[in-house]
Amino acid sequence: MNPLNYILLCFLVCFSNNSTLPKEIAGKYVIKIYHSSDVGPFGRTLTLNCDSTVIATFSGDLINEIITGHWILYFDTLTINFDSSGIERPYGHWNKTMKFQVDKKQLLLLNMEINGEKITDKKLLKEINQINKKTPFVMVNRIKCN
């Protein structure tokens, strides 16, 4: 590769981030389980804070768990790494690491594994991610960042 092209490529990779996007995605997201309400009695909520921390909640039958972690945005892919909650299931009803595709005011879950094992069947992976597009996390409240 031409040295000038290499330097240009390095410059583009280092300085071509989408610095406005992190401010735009900060907010509270919910999965609309019931079409007649935002969350209903059962649901999941993600709150993406401006300082790249995340608070995730799961509500169900006599269950109300809260877990925290950190998020990072790379182009249109949001990656969340959760801290262990210390409860019986270390990450509660969440995986240690979760990836989402950012699409307008929605987060589309990108499943990469099942029960901790990477999905190698491309057809199965495509079908699972198509199903996930039907139940996105939808922004219900934007957080204004400085």
Secondary structure, DSSP 8 states (H G I E B T S, - for coil): --HHHHHHHHHHHHH---TTHHHHH-EEEEE--STTSSS-SSEEEEEE-TTSEEEEEEEETTEEEEEEEEEEEETTEEEEEE----SSSTTTTS-SEEEEEEETTEEEEE--EETTEE---HHHHHHHHHHHTTS-EEEEEE----
